[in-house]
């Protein structure tokens, strides 16, 4: 089981972590131009609006890139597959890929959102999509 450092919530992303605790992936959507964004930031990069709302995402997407990460000081820990996912909504998201053999991971592979709890910390993760 991976060791997890709990996220440091701040006023700009507490809503995101509350959604995760409820089993929901929430993205920021600009209330003025409609642009979706992640990670959470106070201002829209497209129109510079400060107005936004949380938009739920089903968490389906494709692997854009990935690596197998091994802990540098704990070599006996299980390696993690870290993926950069292109969500179907057009936002990129970094997380771990679970329930997968590193030998079978490929760019453009379809994945789906799941949530896992490690050391009392719930995190959004991805797994290979059901066929």
Secondary structure, 3 states (H helix, E strand, C coil): CCCCCCCCCCCCCHHHHHHHHCCCEEEEEECCCCCEECCCCCCCCCCCCCCEEEEEECCEEEEEEEEEECCCCCCCCCCEEEEEEEECCCCEEEEEEECCCHHHCCCCCEEEEEEEEECCEEEEEEEECCC
